[in-house]
Amino acid sequence: MTAPIRILHADDHPVVLDGFASALEQYDIHTVAKAHSVEQALAQYRQEAPDVAILDLRFGSALTGLDAARQLLAEFPKAKIVFLSQFDQDSLIKEAYRLGAHAFITKDCTPQELAQAVRQAHAGQLYFMPAIAERLANLSIRGDHSPQSLLDERELQIFTRMAEGLTNQEIADQLQLSSKTISNTSQTIKDKLGVQRAADITRLALKHGLLSA
């Protein structure tokens, strides 16, 4: 008899946590830790060392599930991550897989679909819901013009802060770079994305899930 798969589930809605924890038990998937924030998720992962981490994208805070995934994979490169979220913009889905997630599941999934995603992640395999696979295929055909695709990691960090309304000096202070570097990079970002006005930058960030409305 194989041992149950041990999971950490992070979501800021207790009903979601309890509902999926109960539903997954019938598939020999045992929830060993629950978290309501990115910080709790990281602490619980370090403590429990689960087989798979299920992460939401939004936690009502500055940090997101993508941030949690980045930190987890930096500390634990072999971590198995499944995203379970109601936010399903193409750019978010693509970013989740790019970071190293094994699956992206929408919250209207069945327990069986989530269980299958967890099992395949546990085995080190990617899982794609049929609707997600179709969207990613269409995205690769028609081209991806999102900030996540067009900008490198440092440019994306700066772009997100520009979208939040921070000044060049404030961004420089946060990233410990010179104001001149931020000024030059911000113009490069605008040229790459074809936007100049601050309002357009913010709208673009919202559209691609880099800012919460």
PyMOL commands that set and color helices and strands:
alter all, ss='L'
color gray80, all
select helices_A, chain A and resi 14-25+38-48+65-75+90-99+111-122+130-142+147-150+153-163+168-175+179-193+198-207
alter helices_A, ss='H'
color red, helices_A
select strands_A, chain A and resi 5-10+29-35+52-55+81-85+103-106+127-128
alter strands_A, ss='S'
color yellow, strands_A
deselect
rebuild
show_as cartoon
